[in-house]
Structure formats: C-alpha cells, structure tokens
Amino acid sequence: MKTLTILYMRGCPYCRMAKKAVEALQSENARLAQVPVTWIDENREREAALPYQDYWYVPSLYIDHEKLYEAHPGDTYEAILEQVRLGLERAIQ
C-alpha cells in the first residue's frame, strides 16, 4: 500500500472539499480507511512541498511524486470526491 500525499493551503475552499472527501470515503469504506494520507501545507511546509513543483492549484494529489489530480477553479465537490476516491484506490493497488 502506498501513501496518498495531498498538497493544500489553509483557507482554500477546494482543499476543504478534499478533506471532507477523504474523511467521508475513509469513514464509509474500511479498505480505503487503511490508506495513509499525508497532508502538506504548501505555505507552512515549504521544504516538504519542494519535490512537488508540477502544479498550479491545490489540492493536488500524488502517489510517489506522480501527480494524480490537480483541482481547478470551478471543480465541484462531486468532482473532487471522485478524484480522491480514485487516488485512495490507486494507493491500494
């Protein structure tokens, strides 16, 4: 099992949706609940965020430094939820 890494910023509405999605998916599905999720605040943890420089928007989801998803302005909760689900499932493979 791999770790899902999520880059985020405090105050970002899309990041709040991603956090809500992770919590919902992991509380509903015991298999997804096993996936370790690392949250990196790009403003407060600049050193930890440095290896992930191929994104413009947050939240951005990664496994092993491979970008799986980058939110874009206008993304809905449903779109973010689906991408988070795909990321958690991929971490299990």
MARVEX-528889 format. One record per atom (N, C-alpha, C, O): atom name; residue number from 1; z, y, x; residue in three letters. Coordinates in Angstrom, 1 decimal. Layout:
! residues N
NODE   atom     n       pz       py       px   res
NODE     CA   NUM        Z        Y        X   ALA
...
END
This chain:
! residues 93
NODE   atom     n       pz       py       px   res
NODE      N     1      0.0     -1.2      0.8   MET
NODE     CA     1      0.0      0.0      0.0   MET
NODE      C     1      0.0      1.2      0.9   MET
NODE      O     1      0.7      1.3      1.9   MET
NODE      N     2     -0.8      2.2      0.5   LYS
NODE     CA     2     -0.9      3.5      1.2   LYS
NODE      C     2     -0.1      4.6      0.5   LYS
NODE      O     2      0.3      4.4     -0.6   LYS
NODE      N     3      0.1      5.7      1.2   THR
NODE     CA     3      0.8      6.8      0.7   THR
NODE      C     3     -0.3      7.8      0.1   THR
NODE      O     3     -1.3      8.1      0.8   THR
NODE      N     4      0.0      8.3     -1.0   LEU
NODE     CA     4     -0.8      9.4     -1.6   LEU
NODE      C     4     -0.2     10.7     -1.2   LEU
NODE      O     4      1.0     11.0     -1.5   LEU
NODE      N     5     -1.0     11.5     -0.5   THR
NODE     CA     5     -0.5     12.8      0.0   THR
NODE      C     5     -1.1     13.9     -0.9   THR
NODE      O     5     -2.3     13.9     -1.1   THR
NODE      N     6     -0.3     14.8     -1.3   ILE
NODE     CA     6     -0.7     15.9     -2.2   ILE
NODE      C     6     -0.3     17.2     -1.6   ILE
NODE      O     6      0.8     17.5     -1.4   ILE
NODE      N     7     -1.3     18.1     -1.3   LEU
NODE     CA     7     -1.1     19.4     -0.8   LEU
NODE      C     7     -1.0     20.3     -2.0   LEU
NODE      O     7     -1.8     20.2     -2.9   LEU
NODE      N     8      0.0     21.2     -2.0   TYR
NODE     CA     8      0.2     22.1     -3.2   TYR
NODE      C     8      0.8     23.4     -2.7   TYR
NODE      O     8      1.1     23.6     -1.5   TYR
NODE      N     9      0.9     24.3     -3.7   MET
NODE     CA     9      1.5     25.6     -3.4   MET
NODE      C     9      2.5     25.9     -4.6   MET
NODE      O     9      2.2     25.6     -5.7   MET
NODE      N    10      3.6     26.4     -4.3   ARG
NODE     CA    10      4.6     26.8     -5.3   ARG
NODE      C    10      4.0     27.9     -6.2   ARG
NODE      O    10      3.3     28.7     -5.7   ARG
NODE      N    11      4.2     27.7     -7.5   GLY
NODE     CA    11      3.7     28.7     -8.4   GLY
NODE      C    11      2.3     28.4     -8.9   GLY
NODE      O    11      1.8     29.1     -9.8   GLY
NODE      N    12      1.6     27.4     -8.4   CYS
NODE     CA    12      0.2     27.1     -8.7   CYS
NODE      C    12      0.3     26.3    -10.1   CYS
NODE      O    12      0.9     25.2    -10.1   CYS
NODE      N    13     -0.4     26.8    -11.1   PRO
NODE     CA    13     -0.4     26.0    -12.4   PRO
NODE      C    13     -1.1     24.7    -12.3   PRO
NODE      O    13     -0.7     23.7    -13.0   PRO
NODE      N    14     -2.1     24.5    -11.5   TYR
NODE     CA    14     -2.8     23.3    -11.3   TYR
NODE      C    14     -1.9     22.3    -10.6   TYR
NODE      O    14     -1.9     21.1    -10.8   TYR
NODE      N    15     -1.1     22.8     -9.6   CYS
NODE     CA    15     -0.1     21.9     -8.9   CYS
NODE      C    15      1.0     21.4     -9.8   CYS
NODE      O    15      1.4     20.3     -9.7   CYS
NODE      N    16      1.4     22.3    -10.7   ARG
NODE     CA    16      2.4     21.9    -11.7   ARG
NODE      C    16      1.8     20.7    -12.6   ARG
NODE      O    16      2.5     19.8    -12.9   ARG
NODE      N    17      0.6     20.9    -12.9   MET
NODE     CA    17     -0.1     19.8    -13.7   MET
NODE      C    17     -0.1     18.5    -12.9   MET
NODE      O    17      0.1     17.4    -13.5   MET
NODE      N    18     -0.4     18.6    -11.7   ALA
NODE     CA    18     -0.5     17.4    -10.8   ALA
NODE      C    18      0.9     16.7    -10.7   ALA
NODE      O    18      1.0     15.5    -10.8   ALA
NODE      N    19      1.9     17.5    -10.6   LYS
NODE     CA    19      3.3     17.0    -10.5   LYS
NODE      C    19      3.6     16.3    -11.8   LYS
NODE      O    19      4.2     15.2    -11.8   LYS
NODE      N    20      3.3     16.9    -12.9   LYS
NODE     CA    20      3.5     16.4    -14.2   LYS
NODE      C    20      2.8     15.1    -14.4   LYS
NODE      O    20      3.3     14.1    -14.9   LYS
NODE      N    21      1.5     15.0    -13.9   ALA
NODE     CA    21      0.7     13.8    -14.0   ALA
NODE      C    21      1.3     12.7    -13.2   ALA
NODE      O    21      1.4     11.5    -13.6   ALA
NODE      N    22      1.7     13.0    -12.0   VAL
NODE     CA    22      2.4     11.9    -11.1   VAL
NODE      C    22      3.6     11.4    -11.8   VAL
NODE      O    22      3.8     10.2    -11.9   VAL
NODE      N    23      4.4     12.3    -12.3   GLU
NODE     CA    23      5.7     11.8    -13.0   GLU
NODE      C    23      5.3     11.0    -14.2   GLU
NODE      O    23      6.0      9.9    -14.4   GLU
NODE      N    24      4.4     11.4    -15.0   ALA
NODE     CA    24      4.0     10.7    -16.2   ALA
NODE      C    24      3.5      9.3    -15.9   ALA
NODE      O    24      3.9      8.3    -16.4   ALA
NODE      N    25      2.5      9.2    -15.0   LEU
NODE     CA    25      1.9      8.0    -14.6   LEU
NODE      C    25      2.9      7.0    -14.0   LEU
NODE      O    25      2.8      5.8    -14.3   LEU
NODE      N    26      3.7      7.5    -13.1   GLN
NODE     CA    26      4.7      6.6    -12.4   GLN
NODE      C    26      5.8      6.2    -13.4   GLN
NODE      O    26      6.3      5.1    -13.2   GLN
NODE      N    27      6.1      7.0    -14.4   SER
NODE     CA    27      7.1      6.5    -15.3   SER
NODE      C    27      6.6      5.5    -16.3   SER
NODE      O    27      7.3      4.8    -16.9   SER
NODE      N    28      5.3      5.6    -16.6   GLU
NODE     CA    28      4.7      4.7    -17.6   GLU
NODE      C    28      4.2      3.4    -17.0   GLU
NODE      O    28      4.0      2.4    -17.7   GLU
NODE      N    29      4.0      3.3    -15.7   ASN
NODE     CA    29      3.4      2.2    -15.1   ASN
NODE      C    29      4.2      1.8    -13.8   ASN
NODE      O    29      4.2      2.5    -12.8   ASN
NODE      N    30      4.8      0.6    -13.9   ALA
NODE     CA    30      5.7      0.1    -12.8   ALA
NODE      C    30      4.8     -0.1    -11.5   ALA
NODE      O    30      5.3      0.2    -10.4   ALA
NODE      N    31      3.6     -0.5    -11.6   ARG
NODE     CA    31      2.8     -0.7    -10.4   ARG
NODE      C    31      2.5      0.7     -9.7   ARG
NODE      O    31      2.5      0.7     -8.5   ARG
NODE      N    32      2.1      1.7    -10.5   LEU
NODE     CA    32      1.9      3.0    -10.0   LEU
NODE      C    32      3.1      3.6     -9.4   LEU
NODE      O    32      3.1      4.5     -8.5   LEU
NODE      N    33      4.3      3.3    -10.0   ALA
NODE     CA    33      5.6      3.8     -9.6   ALA
NODE      C    33      5.9      3.4     -8.1   ALA
NODE      O    33      6.7      4.1     -7.5   ALA
NODE      N    34      5.3      2.3     -7.7   GLN
NODE     CA    34      5.6      1.9     -6.3   GLN
NODE      C    34      4.9      2.7     -5.2   GLN
NODE      O    34      5.2      2.6     -4.1   GLN
NODE      N    35      3.9      3.5     -5.6   VAL
NODE     CA    35      3.1      4.2     -4.6   VAL
NODE      C    35      3.9      5.4     -4.1   VAL
NODE      O    35      4.4      6.2     -4.9   VAL
NODE      N    36      4.1      5.4     -2.8   PRO
NODE     CA    36      4.8      6.6     -2.2   PRO
NODE      C    36      3.9      7.8     -2.3   PRO
NODE      O    36      2.7      7.8     -2.0   PRO
NODE      N    37      4.5      8.9     -2.7   VAL
NODE     CA    37      3.8     10.2     -2.8   VAL
NODE      C    37      4.4     11.2     -1.9   VAL
NODE      O    37      5.6     11.4     -2.0   VAL
NODE      N    38      3.7     11.8     -1.0   THR
NODE     CA    38      4.2     12.8     -0.1   THR
NODE      C    38      3.6     14.2     -0.6   THR
NODE      O    38      2.4     14.3     -0.7   THR
NODE      N    39      4.5     15.1     -0.9   TRP
NODE     CA    39      4.1     16.5     -1.3   TRP
NODE      C    39      4.2     17.4     -0.1   TRP
NODE      O    39      5.3     17.5      0.5   TRP
NODE      N    40      3.1     18.1      0.2   ILE
NODE     CA    40      3.2     19.1      1.4   ILE
NODE      C    40      2.9     20.5      0.8   ILE
NODE      O    40      1.8     20.7      0.3   ILE
NODE      N    41      3.9     21.3      0.9   ASP
NODE     CA    41      3.7     22.7      0.5   ASP
NODE      C    41      3.0     23.5      1.6   ASP
NODE      O    41      3.5     23.7      2.7   ASP
NODE      N    42      1.7     23.8      1.4   GLU
NODE     CA    42      0.9     24.4      2.4   GLU
NODE      C    42      1.4     25.7      3.0   GLU
NODE      O    42      1.1     26.0      4.1   GLU
NODE      N    43      2.2     26.4      2.2   ASN
NODE     CA    43      2.8     27.6      2.7   ASN
NODE      C    43      4.1     27.4      3.5   ASN
NODE      O    43      4.3     28.1      4.5   ASN
NODE      N    44      4.9     26.5      3.1   ARG
NODE     CA    44      6.2     26.3      3.8   ARG
NODE      C    44      6.1     25.2      4.9   ARG
NODE      O    44      7.0     25.1      5.7   ARG
NODE      N    45      5.1     24.4      4.8   GLU
NODE     CA    45      5.0     23.3      5.8   GLU
NODE      C    45      3.6     23.3      6.5   GLU
NODE      O    45      2.9     22.4      6.5   GLU
NODE      N    46      3.4     24.4      7.1   ARG
NODE     CA    46      2.1     24.7      7.7   ARG
NODE      C    46      1.7     23.6      8.8   ARG
NODE      O    46      0.5     23.2      8.8   ARG
NODE      N    47      2.6     23.2      9.6   GLU
NODE     CA    47      2.3     22.2     10.6   GLU
NODE      C    47      1.9     20.9      9.9   GLU
NODE      O    47      1.0     20.2     10.4   GLU
NODE      N    48      2.6     20.5      8.9   ALA
NODE     CA    48      2.2     19.2      8.2   ALA
NODE      C    48      0.9     19.3      7.5   ALA
NODE      O    48      0.2     18.3      7.3   ALA
NODE      N    49      0.5     20.6      7.1   ALA
NODE     CA    49     -0.8     20.8      6.4   ALA
NODE      C    49     -2.0     20.9      7.3   ALA
NODE      O    49     -3.1     20.8      6.9   ALA
NODE      N    50     -1.7     21.1      8.6   LEU
NODE     CA    50     -2.8     21.4      9.5   LEU
NODE      C    50     -3.9     20.3      9.6   LEU
NODE      O    50     -5.1     20.6      9.6   LEU
NODE      N    51     -3.5     19.0      9.5   PRO
NODE     CA    51     -4.6     18.0      9.6   PRO
NODE      C    51     -5.5     17.9      8.4   PRO
NODE      O    51     -6.5     17.3      8.4   PRO
NODE      N    52     -5.1     18.7      7.3   TYR
NODE     CA    52     -5.9     18.7      6.1   TYR
NODE      C    52     -6.5     20.0      5.9   TYR
NODE      O    52     -6.1     20.8      5.1   TYR
NODE      N    53     -7.6     20.3      6.6   GLN
NODE     CA    53     -8.2     21.6      6.6   GLN
NODE      C    53     -9.6     21.6      5.9   GLN
NODE      O    53    -10.3     22.6      6.0   GLN
NODE      N    54     -9.9     20.6      5.1   ASP
NODE     CA    54    -11.2     20.5      4.5   ASP
NODE      C    54    -11.1     20.8      3.0   ASP
NODE      O    54    -11.8     20.2      2.2   ASP
NODE      N    55    -10.2     21.7      2.6   TYR
NODE     CA    55    -10.1     22.0      1.2   TYR
NODE      C    55     -9.9     23.5      1.0   TYR
NODE      O    55     -9.5     24.2      1.9   TYR
NODE      N    56    -10.2     24.0     -0.2   TRP
NODE     CA    56    -10.1     25.4     -0.5   TRP
NODE      C    56     -9.0     25.6     -1.6   TRP
NODE      O    56     -8.3     26.6     -1.6   TRP
NODE      N    57     -8.9     24.6     -2.5   TYR
NODE     CA    57     -8.0     24.7     -3.6   TYR
NODE      C    57     -6.9     23.6     -3.6   TYR
NODE      O    57     -7.1     22.6     -3.0   TYR
NODE      N    58     -5.8     23.9     -4.3   VAL
NODE     CA    58     -4.8     23.0     -4.4   VAL
NODE      C    58     -4.6     22.7     -5.9   VAL
NODE      O    58     -4.8     23.6     -6.7   VAL
NODE      N    59     -4.1     21.6     -6.3   PRO
NODE     CA    59     -3.7     20.5     -5.4   PRO
NODE      C    59     -4.9     19.7     -4.9   PRO
NODE      O    59     -6.0     19.7     -5.5   PRO
NODE      N    60     -4.7     19.2     -3.7   SER
NODE     CA    60     -5.7     18.3     -3.1   SER
NODE      C    60     -5.0     17.0     -2.7   SER
NODE      O    60     -3.9     17.0     -2.2   SER
NODE      N    61     -5.7     15.9     -3.1   LEU
NODE     CA    61     -5.1     14.6     -2.9   LEU
NODE      C    61     -5.8     13.9     -1.8   LEU
NODE      O    61     -7.0     13.9     -1.6   LEU
NODE      N    62     -5.0     13.2     -0.9   TYR
NODE     CA    62     -5.5     12.5      0.2   TYR
NODE      C    62     -4.9     11.1      0.4   TYR
NODE      O    62     -3.7     10.9      0.0   TYR
NODE      N    63     -5.6     10.2      0.9   ILE
NODE     CA    63     -5.1      9.0      1.5   ILE
NODE      C    63     -5.7      8.8      2.9   ILE
NODE      O    63     -6.9      8.9      3.1   ILE
NODE      N    64     -4.8      8.6      3.8   ASP
NODE     CA    64     -5.2      8.5      5.2   ASP
NODE      C    64     -6.1      9.7      5.7   ASP
NODE      O    64     -7.1      9.4      6.3   ASP
NODE      N    65     -5.8     10.9      5.3   HIS
NODE     CA    65     -6.6     12.1      5.6   HIS
NODE      C    65     -8.0     12.1      5.0   HIS
NODE      O    65     -8.8     13.0      5.3   HIS
NODE      N    66     -8.2     11.2      4.1   GLU
NODE     CA    66     -9.5     11.2      3.4   GLU
NODE      C    66     -9.2     11.9      2.0   GLU
NODE      O    66     -8.4     11.5      1.2   GLU
NODE      N    67    -10.0     13.0      1.8   LYS
NODE     CA    67     -9.8     13.8      0.6   LYS
NODE      C    67    -10.4     13.0     -0.6   LYS
NODE      O    67    -11.5     12.6     -0.6   LYS
NODE      N    68     -9.5     12.8     -1.6   LEU
NODE     CA    68    -10.0     12.1     -2.8   LEU
NODE      C    68    -10.3     13.1     -4.0   LEU
NODE      O    68    -11.2     12.8     -4.8   LEU
NODE      N    69     -9.6     14.2     -4.0   TYR
NODE     CA    69     -9.8     15.2     -5.1   TYR
NODE      C    69     -9.2     16.5     -4.6   TYR
NODE      O    69     -8.3     16.7     -3.9   TYR
NODE      N    70    -10.0     17.5     -5.1   GLU
NODE     CA    70     -9.5     18.9     -4.9   GLU
NODE      C    70     -9.7     19.6     -6.2   GLU
NODE      O    70    -10.8     19.7     -6.8   GLU
NODE      N    71     -8.6     20.2     -6.7   ALA
NODE     CA    71     -8.7     20.9     -8.0   ALA
NODE      C    71     -9.6     22.1     -7.9   ALA
NODE      O    71     -9.8     22.7     -6.8   ALA
NODE      N    72    -10.1     22.5     -9.0   HIS
NODE     CA    72    -10.9     23.7     -9.1   HIS
NODE      C    72    -10.5     24.5    -10.3   HIS
NODE      O    72    -10.0     24.0    -11.3   HIS
NODE      N    73    -10.6     25.8    -10.2   PRO
NODE     CA    73    -10.2     26.7    -11.3   PRO
NODE      C    73    -10.9     26.2    -12.6   PRO
NODE      O    73    -12.1     25.9    -12.6   PRO
NODE      N    74    -10.1     26.1    -13.6   GLY
NODE     CA    74    -10.5     25.6    -14.9   GLY
NODE      C    74    -10.3     24.2    -15.2   GLY
NODE      O    74    -10.5     23.7    -16.3   GLY
NODE      N    75     -9.9     23.4    -14.2   ASP
NODE     CA    75     -9.6     22.0    -14.4   ASP
NODE      C    75     -8.5     21.9    -15.5   ASP
NODE      O    75     -7.5     22.6    -15.4   ASP
NODE      N    76     -8.7     20.9    -16.4   THR
NODE     CA    76     -7.7     20.7    -17.4   THR
NODE      C    76     -6.6     19.7    -16.9   THR
NODE      O    76     -6.8     19.0    -15.9   THR
NODE      N    77     -5.5     19.6    -17.7   TYR
NODE     CA    77     -4.5     18.6    -17.4   TYR
NODE      C    77     -5.1     17.2    -17.4   TYR
NODE      O    77     -4.8     16.4    -16.6   TYR
NODE      N    78     -6.0     17.0    -18.4   GLU
NODE     CA    78     -6.6     15.7    -18.5   GLU
NODE      C    78     -7.4     15.3    -17.3   GLU
NODE      O    78     -7.4     14.1    -16.9   GLU
NODE      N    79     -8.2     16.3    -16.8   ALA
NODE     CA    79     -9.0     16.0    -15.6   ALA
NODE      C    79     -8.1     15.7    -14.4   ALA
NODE      O    79     -8.4     14.8    -13.6   ALA
NODE      N    80     -7.0     16.5    -14.2   ILE
NODE     CA    80     -6.1     16.3    -13.1   ILE
NODE      C    80     -5.4     15.0    -13.3   ILE
NODE      O    80     -5.2     14.2    -12.3   ILE
NODE      N    81     -5.0     14.6    -14.5   LEU
NODE     CA    81     -4.3     13.4    -14.7   LEU
NODE      C    81     -5.2     12.2    -14.3   LEU
NODE      O    81     -4.7     11.3    -13.7   LEU
NODE      N    82     -6.4     12.3    -14.7   GLU
NODE     CA    82     -7.4     11.2    -14.3   GLU
NODE      C    82     -7.5     11.1    -12.8   GLU
NODE      O    82     -7.6     10.0    -12.3   GLU
NODE      N    83     -7.6     12.2    -12.1   GLN
NODE     CA    83     -7.8     12.1    -10.7   GLN
NODE      C    83     -6.5     11.6    -10.0   GLN
NODE      O    83     -6.6     10.9     -9.0   GLN
NODE      N    84     -5.4     12.0    -10.5   VAL
NODE     CA    84     -4.1     11.5    -10.0   VAL
NODE      C    84     -4.0     10.0    -10.2   VAL
NODE      O    84     -3.6      9.2     -9.3   VAL
NODE      N    85     -4.4      9.5    -11.4   ARG
NODE     CA    85     -4.4      8.1    -11.7   ARG
NODE      C    85     -5.3      7.3    -10.7   ARG
NODE      O    85     -4.9      6.3    -10.2   ARG
NODE      N    86     -6.5      7.9    -10.5   LEU
NODE     CA    86     -7.4      7.2     -9.5   LEU
NODE      C    86     -6.8      7.2     -8.1   LEU
NODE      O    86     -7.0      6.2     -7.4   LEU
NODE      N    87     -6.2      8.3     -7.7   GLY
NODE     CA    87     -5.6      8.3     -6.4   GLY
NODE      C    87     -4.4      7.3     -6.3   GLY
NODE      O    87     -4.4      6.6     -5.3   GLY
NODE      N    88     -3.6      7.2     -7.3   LEU
NODE     CA    88     -2.5      6.3     -7.2   LEU
NODE      C    88     -3.0      4.8     -7.2   LEU
NODE      O    88     -2.5      4.0     -6.5   LEU
NODE      N    89     -4.0      4.6     -8.0   GLU
NODE     CA    89     -4.6      3.2     -8.0   GLU
NODE      C    89     -5.3      2.9     -6.7   GLU
NODE      O    89     -5.2      1.8     -6.2   GLU
NODE      N    90     -5.9      3.9     -6.1   ARG
NODE     CA    90     -6.6      3.6     -4.8   ARG
NODE      C    90     -5.6      3.3     -3.7   ARG
NODE      O    90     -5.8      2.6     -2.8   ARG
NODE      N    91     -4.4      4.0     -3.8   ALA
NODE     CA    91     -3.4      3.7     -2.8   ALA
NODE      C    91     -2.8      2.3     -2.8   ALA
NODE      O    91     -2.3      1.8     -1.8   ALA
NODE      N    92     -3.0      1.6     -4.0   ILE
NODE     CA    92     -2.5      0.3     -4.1   ILE
NODE      C    92     -3.5     -0.7     -3.5   ILE
NODE      O    92     -3.1     -1.8     -3.0   ILE
NODE      N    93     -4.8     -0.4     -3.5   GLN
NODE     CA    93     -5.8     -1.3     -3.0   GLN
NODE      C    93     -5.7     -1.6     -1.6   GLN
NODE      O    93     -6.5     -2.4     -1.0   GLN
END
